[in-house]
Amino acid sequence: MAGINDHFIAMDVHERITFLQVDFFEEAEKATEKELNTLLSGIVSDSNENTYIQKLAIERLMDLVFLNKIKPRQALAVLIDNWDHEDVSLNITRIKSLYYLFEHEKGDIEKIFNQYLLSQEAELTAEALFHLGLINMQQGLLSQDKPTSVAALEKSRSEFLSASQMIENRTDAHILSRVIDLTVNILNNVTHSLKTGLKEIAELLFKMNGFSFNFKEGSFYTGFYRILAGLTKISEQNPLSWLDFRAELSSLFHQYSLIKDQEIKDRLSLSQLSSSFLEKLNTTFFEPFFALNFSADQSRIAVRLNELPQDGQEAAFLRNLLVFLETDPKKKASSESLKSQLKQLFSSASDATIEALEAKYSGENEQMQMFKIYWELSRPSATQVDDAIIKSCLNIQTNRIYYGNFSEDDRNTFIANMMESAGFLVKDQTRKSTTETGKSAGEVDIFIQDINHLPISLIEALNLTYVDKGYIATHINKIFTYDANGVPDNYIIVYANVANFGSFYKTYRDYVKSHDFKYPLVKLTEDSSVQFSELKKFTVVHERNGVEVNMHHIVINLSKK
């Protein structure tokens, strides 16, 4: 029976292109790792092969690395050890691919990127500069001391600037050069231009989101911008200590890692994946960038650690987990101690639940298995929930079918689906068929829960064509009624179909501020980290039985232009 390699050799050029673009993953699912490596490395090294076919082969090679079907070492052999190509497009694909493998071969990859700076091809030089900028940005954001951090970030800024000046329409390089410029100014306590710099970044991000063919990663910049806005605000009021800076810079790198992870997922989702690969892509813990970038995984734990009380059990577990991630996985004593600590931390989780999660992540090394079990059992932070809801609202705006006079229930289902794809447990009342509207009169639209089905946040959404005061009050009161526990953060989402969005938003906000609700209003604050002309957010703090709780109002313009 002919193998995948023999099958490919028998094809003509057109058939080979179709195979690599359309049929590849169906065949790859049945092939062994060795067969796939032989096929793809053979295509790339064949000097007589069509260069477009070779480019496709490199892309499929990296796809298989992301899908954990081929080891990073095998891709590095193709891209470093056996590389002998002068074609510009092939070398650009090589640079992009090597960046994802940087943590597996740092010295060689940085040396290769620097060699490209001597190229006569501007496109190659710009690509190498951009990726050197990413490498130095990572080093700067994760440095242990301020001088090293500033030096790496300044080098990164210079590389991004050079890349953006060398080639037109490199919005990515321009945005990152401005982000690093702002970050360096904060680190150096140069505060006079921070607000201007932040505004420019907001405008660039909005432009990127509006003109991108793939809108998903645009909305992922929300968290990135939120951290920059927070850093700017704190820095203007009170210069931070280096320890504060380190925590925030690590958070910034974590948000960047989320963006890169989403870019890989988007790339794979556009491929003709087979059913089993597609199933893997859609699992909660398919995180290809984190799997390849050890520093990204560490930053994620550090960010979570900074959100917790430092004297608590959970923080102690995460500190030990960070140490464990850097140790030899064969050290059973550390492993057993951490497992015991994990079970103590989540004592309400049954042995059956823990065993099911261990089985679910049995393919991971022990360190990552333990982290993923922890992540499933732990409650998401308020910031994680907020970012996910904002991203969901931004994404609904990119889909024109939801504009105008569109069903509230269908809009809610879209938001619920987005929250589920972000890894949250969601109870969407609009999917039920108890009534024509899909929910009973006393139920809120979307109910976000933790793994034990305890409430995290409630979302009530409403279509408005004008500020219908009675209707608005009914929906807000419904959350207060249905939220029996008094959770800290609930949400109102307004789908606005209005002629003048700016005027509508101000009238809506002023009504909410002046209305006498069941629980008295303490204060209302605009969210300065949400800098969009068609999406606004403010938070009302209510006093509920002596405790302050937040009602976040997100107002989205879904008017047909």
C-alpha positions in Angstrom: 0.0 0.0 0.0 1.5 3.3 -1.1 2.4 5.8 1.7 1.7 9.5 1.7 5.1 10.3 0.2 4.6 7.9 -2.8 1.2 9.4 -3.3 2.6 12.9 -3.4 5.5 12.0 -5.8 2.9 10.7 -8.4 1.1 14.1 -8.5 1.7 16.9 -11.0 2.2 20.5 -9.9 -1.5 21.4 -9.8 -2.4 18.3 -7.9 0.4 18.9 -5.4 -0.9 22.4 -4.7 -4.5 21.2 -4.3 -3.2 18.4 -2.0 -1.3 20.8 0.3 -4.1 23.3 0.4 -7.2 21.1 0.6 -6.5 17.4 1.2 -3.4 17.4 3.4 -4.9 17.2 6.9 -7.2 14.3 6.0 -4.2 12.3 4.9 -1.9 13.6 7.7 -4.4 12.3 10.3 -3.7 8.7 9.0 0.1 9.1 8.5 2.9 8.6 11.1 5.1 11.5 12.4 8.0 9.9 10.5 6.1 9.8 7.2 4.9 13.4 7.5 8.4 14.6 8.4 9.9 12.7 5.4 7.3 14.1 3.0 7.5 17.8 4.1 11.3 18.0 4.7 11.8 16.3 1.3 9.6 18.9 -0.5 11.4 21.8 1.2 14.9 20.4 0.4 14.2 19.5 -3.2 15.9 22.1 -5.4 13.7 21.1 -8.4 10.4 21.6 -6.5 8.1 24.5 -7.3 8.8 27.3 -4.7 5.1 27.9 -4.0 4.7 24.2 -3.2 7.7 24.5 -0.9 6.1 27.5 0.8 3.0 25.5 1.4 5.0 22.6 2.8 6.7 24.9 5.4 3.2 26.2 6.4 1.9 22.6 6.7 5.0 21.7 8.7 4.4 24.5 11.2 0.7 23.6 11.3 1.6 20.1 12.4 4.0 21.5 15.0 1.1 23.7 16.4 -1.2 20.7 16.4 1.5 18.6 18.2 1.7 16.1 15.4 5.4 16.9 14.6 8.1 17.8 17.1 9.6 21.3 17.1 13.1 19.7 16.7 12.1 18.3 13.3 10.9 21.7 12.0 14.1 23.3 13.2 16.1 20.7 11.2 14.3 21.8 8.1 14.5 25.5 8.8 18.0 25.7 10.1 20.1 22.6 9.6 19.1 21.9 6.0 18.2 25.3 4.7 19.5 26.4 1.3 17.1 28.8 -0.4 17.3 32.3 -1.9 13.7 32.8 -2.8 12.3 35.9 -1.0 8.9 34.4 -0.2 10.4 31.2 1.2 12.7 33.1 3.4 9.9 35.3 4.7 8.0 32.2 5.6 11.1 30.8 7.2 11.5 33.9 9.4 7.9 33.8 10.6 8.1 30.1 11.3 11.4 30.4 13.2 10.0 33.1 15.5 7.5 30.5 16.9 10.4 28.1 17.6 12.6 30.8 19.2 12.6 29.4 22.7 13.8 26.0 21.4 16.9 27.4 19.7 17.4 31.0 20.8 21.1 31.6 19.8 20.9 30.2 16.3 17.6 31.8 15.5 18.7 35.3 16.6 21.9 34.9 14.6 19.9 33.9 11.5 17.6 37.0 11.9 20.6 39.3 12.2 22.1 37.8 9.1 19.0 38.8 7.2 19.7 42.4 8.1 22.5 42.3 5.5 20.1 41.3 2.8 19.6 43.5 -0.3 15.9 42.6 -0.2 14.0 45.3 1.8 11.1 42.9 2.5 13.5 40.3 4.1 15.3 42.9 6.2 12.0 44.4 7.4 10.6 41.0 8.4 13.8 40.1 10.3 13.7 43.5 12.0 10.1 43.0 13.1 10.8 39.6 14.6 14.0 40.8 16.3 11.8 43.5 17.7 9.4 40.8 19.1 12.3 38.9 20.6 13.7 42.0 22.4 10.2 43.1 23.4 9.7 39.7 25.2 13.1 40.1 26.9 12.3 43.6 28.0 8.9 42.8 29.3 10.2 39.8 31.3 13.5 41.2 32.6 14.3 40.9 36.2 15.9 44.4 36.5 15.0 47.9 35.2 18.2 48.8 33.3 18.0 45.5 31.3 14.4 45.9 30.7 14.7 49.5 29.4 17.7 48.6 27.2 15.9 45.6 25.6 12.7 47.7 25.0 14.6 50.6 23.5 16.3 48.1 21.1 12.9 46.6 20.3 11.4 50.0 19.6 14.2 50.9 17.2 13.7 47.6 15.3 10.0 48.1 15.0 10.5 51.6 13.8 13.0 50.5 11.2 10.6 47.7 10.0 7.7 50.1 9.7 9.8 52.7 7.8 11.3 50.1 5.4 8.0 48.7 4.2 4.6 50.5 3.7 1.5 49.3 5.6 3.3 47.5 8.4 0.7 48.6 10.9 1.8 45.8 13.3 5.3 47.3 13.5 4.0 50.8 13.9 1.6 49.9 16.7 4.2 48.0 18.6 6.8 50.8 18.3 4.3 53.2 19.8 3.4 50.6 22.6 7.1 50.2 23.4 7.7 54.0 23.3 4.9 54.5 25.8 6.2 51.7 28.0 9.7 53.1 28.0 8.4 56.6 28.9 6.4 55.1 31.8 9.5 53.2 33.1 11.6 56.4 32.8 8.9 58.5 34.5 8.4 60.7 31.4 4.8 61.5 32.0 4.0 64.7 30.0 3.2 62.8 26.7 1.6 59.7 28.1 -2.1 60.6 27.4 -1.2 61.7 23.8 0.7 58.4 23.2 -2.2 56.4 24.6 -4.7 58.1 22.4 -2.6 57.5 19.3 -2.3 53.8 20.2 -6.1 53.6 20.7 -6.6 55.1 17.2 -4.2 52.7 15.6 -5.8 49.7 17.3 -9.3 50.8 16.1 -7.9 51.3 12.6 -6.4 47.8 12.7 -9.6 46.3 14.0 -11.7 48.0 11.3 -9.6 47.1 8.3 -8.5 43.6 9.2 -9.9 40.7 7.2 -9.8 38.6 10.3 -11.3 40.5 13.2 -10.6 38.1 16.0 -7.1 39.2 17.0 -8.1 42.9 16.8 -10.4 42.4 19.8 -7.7 40.6 21.7 -5.8 43.9 21.8 -8.5 45.1 24.3 -6.6 43.6 27.3 -3.3 44.9 25.9 -4.7 48.4 25.8 -6.3 48.0 29.2 -2.9 47.3 30.9 -1.3 50.3 29.1 -4.1 52.6 30.1 -3.8 51.4 33.7 0.0 51.8 33.7 -0.4 55.4 32.3 -3.0 56.4 34.9 -1.0 55.0 37.9 2.3 56.5 36.5 0.8 59.9 36.2 -0.6 59.8 39.8 2.2 58.0 41.6 5.5 56.7 40.0 5.6 52.9 40.4 8.3 50.9 42.1 10.3 48.4 39.9 8.3 45.5 41.5 5.0 47.1 40.4 6.5 47.6 36.9 7.6 44.0 36.7 4.1 42.7 37.5 2.5 45.0 34.9 5.1 44.3 32.2 4.5 40.5 32.7 0.8 41.2 32.3 1.5 43.1 29.1 3.5 40.1 27.7 0.7 37.7 28.7 -1.8 39.8 26.7 0.6 39.8 23.7 0.9 36.0 24.0 -2.9 35.7 23.9 -2.9 37.7 20.7 -0.2 35.5 19.1 -2.1 32.3 20.3 -5.3 33.6 18.6 -3.4 34.4 15.4 -2.3 30.7 15.2 -5.8 29.5 15.9 -7.2 31.8 13.2 -4.6 30.5 10.7 -5.5 26.9 11.5 -9.3 27.7 11.3 -8.8 28.9 7.8 -7.1 25.6 6.8 -9.0 22.5 5.6 -8.6 20.7 8.8 -9.8 17.1 9.2 -12.4 16.3 11.9 -10.0 15.2 14.6 -7.7 18.2 14.1 -10.7 20.5 14.0 -11.9 19.0 17.3 -8.5 19.6 18.8 -8.5 23.2 17.6 -11.9 23.9 19.3 -10.9 22.5 22.7 -10.5 25.0 25.6 -6.8 24.2 26.2 -5.5 24.1 22.7 -3.0 26.9 23.1 -0.3 26.5 20.5 1.7 29.7 21.3 1.8 28.9 25.0 2.8 25.3 24.2 5.9 26.5 22.2 6.8 29.5 24.4 7.8 28.6 27.9 8.0 32.2 29.0 4.4 32.8 27.9 3.2 30.0 30.2 5.2 31.4 33.1 3.8 34.9 32.5 0.3 33.5 32.6 0.9 32.0 36.0 2.6 35.2 37.2 -0.4 37.3 36.1 -2.8 35.0 37.9 -0.6 35.1 41.0 -0.6 39.0 41.0 -4.4 38.9 41.1 -4.6 36.9 44.3 -4.0 37.7 48.0 -0.4 36.8 48.5 -0.9 35.1 51.9 -3.5 32.7 50.6 -3.4 29.0 49.7 -3.9 29.6 46.0 -1.0 32.1 45.7 1.3 29.6 47.6 0.3 26.8 45.2 1.1 29.0 42.1 4.5 30.1 43.6 5.4 26.4 44.1 4.1 25.6 40.6 6.4 28.3 39.0 9.3 26.6 40.8 8.1 23.2 39.7 7.9 24.3 36.1 11.6 25.1 36.2 12.7 21.8 37.8 13.3 18.3 36.5 9.8 16.7 35.9 11.3 13.4 37.1 11.6 14.7 40.7 8.6 12.8 42.2 8.8 14.4 45.6 8.0 17.9 44.2 5.3 16.4 42.0 3.5 14.5 44.8 3.8 17.5 47.2 2.2 19.8 44.6 -0.6 17.3 43.8 -1.4 17.1 47.4 -1.5 20.9 47.6 -3.8 21.1 44.6 -6.3 18.7 46.2 -6.2 20.7 49.4 -6.8 23.9 47.5 -9.8 22.5 45.7 -11.1 20.3 48.5 -14.7 20.7 47.2 -13.7 18.9 44.0 -14.4 15.2 44.2 -11.7 12.6 43.5 -13.7 11.6 40.4 -13.5 15.2 39.1 -9.7 15.3 39.7 -9.2 11.9 38.1 -11.3 12.9 35.0 -9.2 16.0 34.6 -6.0 14.0 35.0 -7.2 11.7 32.2 -8.2 14.7 30.1 -4.6 16.1 30.2 -2.8 12.8 30.3 -0.9 13.7 27.1 0.8 16.7 28.8 4.0 16.6 30.8 3.3 16.6 34.5 3.9 20.3 35.1 1.5 21.4 32.4 -1.0 18.7 33.4 -1.1 20.2 36.9 -1.4 23.8 35.7 -4.3 22.9 33.4 -6.1 21.1 36.1 -5.6 24.1 38.4 -6.9 26.4 35.6 -10.1 24.4 35.1 -10.8 24.3 38.8 -10.0 27.9 39.6 -12.5 30.7 39.2 -11.6 33.3 36.5 -10.7 36.7 37.7 -13.0 39.7 37.2 -10.5 41.1 34.7 -10.6 37.9 32.6 -14.4 37.9 32.6 -14.5 41.6 31.7 -12.0 41.2 28.8 -13.9 38.2 27.4 -17.3 40.1 27.4 -15.7 43.2 25.8 -14.1 41.0 23.1 -17.4 39.3 22.5 -19.1 42.6 22.0 -16.4 43.8 19.7 -16.8 40.6 17.6 -20.5 41.0 17.2 -19.9 44.4 15.7 -17.7 42.9 13.0 -20.7 40.8 11.8 -23.0 43.0 9.8 -26.0 40.5 10.0 -26.5 41.5 13.6 -27.1 45.2 12.7 -30.4 47.0 12.6 -33.6 45.5 13.7 -32.2 42.1 14.7 -33.4 39.5 17.2 -32.2 40.1 20.8 -32.2 36.4 21.5 -29.9 35.6 18.5 -27.6 38.4 19.5 -27.4 36.9 23.0 -26.7 33.5 21.6 -23.7 35.0 19.7 -22.4 36.6 22.9 -22.9 33.3 24.8 -21.1 31.3 22.1 -18.1 33.7 22.2 -17.9 33.3 26.0 -18.0 29.6 25.7 -15.3 29.6 23.1 -13.2 31.7 25.6 -13.5 28.8 28.0 -16.3 29.9 30.3 -19.2 27.8 31.4 -22.3 29.6 30.1 -26.0 29.0 30.7 -27.8 30.8 27.9 -31.5 31.2 28.7 -32.3 32.3 25.2 -31.6 28.8 23.9 -34.4 27.4 26.0 -37.9 26.9 24.5 -40.1 27.4 27.6 -41.7 30.5 26.0 -41.7 32.3 22.7 -38.7 34.5 23.8 -36.8 31.4 25.0 -36.7 32.3 28.7 -39.1 32.7 31.5 -39.9 36.2 32.8 -37.8 35.9 35.9 -34.6 34.7 34.2 -31.6 36.8 33.0 -30.2 36.2 29.5 -26.8 34.8 30.2 -25.4 33.2 33.4 -21.7 32.7 33.7 -20.7 29.9 36.1 -17.5 28.3 37.5 -16.8 24.6 37.3 -19.0 23.9 40.3 -21.8 25.8 38.6 -21.6 28.6 41.1 -22.4 32.1 39.7 -19.6 34.4 38.5 -21.6 37.0 36.6 -25.0 37.6 35.2 -25.6 39.3 31.8 -28.9 41.0 30.9 -29.1 42.3 27.3 -31.7 44.5 25.6 -32.4 46.0 22.2 -33.0 49.7 22.4 -34.0 52.2 19.6 -34.3 55.0 22.2 -33.9 55.5 25.9 -37.0 53.5 27.0 -36.7 54.3 30.8 -39.3 51.7 32.0 -37.8 48.9 29.9 -34.3 49.7 31.0 -35.3 49.8 34.7 -37.1 46.4 34.3 -34.0 44.7 32.9 -31.6 46.2 35.6 -34.0 45.2 38.4 -34.2 41.7 36.9 -30.5 41.2 37.6 -30.9 42.4 41.2 -33.9 40.0 41.6 -32.3 37.0 40.0 -28.9 37.4 41.6 -29.7 35.8 44.8 -26.0 35.7 46.0 -25.0 39.3 45.2 -22.0 38.5 43.0 -19.5 41.3 42.7 -19.8 41.9 38.9 -22.9 41.8 36.7 -23.4 43.2 33.2 -26.0 45.0 31.2 -25.4 44.9 27.4 -27.4 47.4 25.3 -27.7 46.7 21.6 -28.4 50.2 20.3 -30.1 50.8 16.9 -30.3 54.6 16.9 -29.7 57.5 14.6 -27.2 59.3 16.8 -25.1 56.9 19.0 -23.2 59.5 20.9 -26.3 61.4 22.0 -28.1 58.1 22.8 -25.2 56.9 25.0 -25.1 60.1 27.0 -28.8 60.1 27.6 -28.7 56.4 28.6 -25.8 57.0 31.0 -27.4 60.0 32.6 -30.7 58.1 33.1 -28.9 55.2 34.8 -27.0 57.7 37.0 -30.2 59.5 38.1 -32.6 56.6 38.5 -33.5 55.4 42.0 -32.8 51.6 41.8 -33.4 48.9 44.4 -29.9 49.2 45.7 -28.5 52.8 46.0 -25.9 54.1 43.6 -22.5 54.9 45.2 -20.7 56.1 42.1 -20.5 55.9 38.3 -17.2 55.7 36.5 -16.4 55.7 32.7 -14.0 52.9 31.6 -11.1 54.8 30.2 -9.5 51.6 28.8 -12.4 51.1 26.4 -11.5 53.7 23.7 -14.0 53.0 20.9 -16.3 55.4 19.1 -19.0 52.7 18.6 -18.7 50.8 21.9 -18.8 52.5 25.4 -18.6 51.1 28.9 -19.3 52.6 32.3 -19.6 50.9 35.7 -22.1 51.8 38.4 -21.2 50.8 42.0 -24.3 49.9 44.1 -24.5 49.3 47.8 -26.2 46.0 48.4 -26.8 45.2 52.1 -23.6 47.1 53.1 -21.4 45.6 50.3 -20.4 47.4 47.1 -21.3 45.5 43.9 -20.6 46.5 40.3 -23.1 46.8 37.5 -21.1 47.2 34.2 -23.0 48.7 31.3 -21.7 48.1 27.8 -23.5 50.0 25.0 -22.9 48.8 21.5 -23.8 50.7 18.3 -25.5 48.1 16.0 -27.3 50.7 13.8 -27.4 50.2 10.1 -25.4 53.0 8.5 
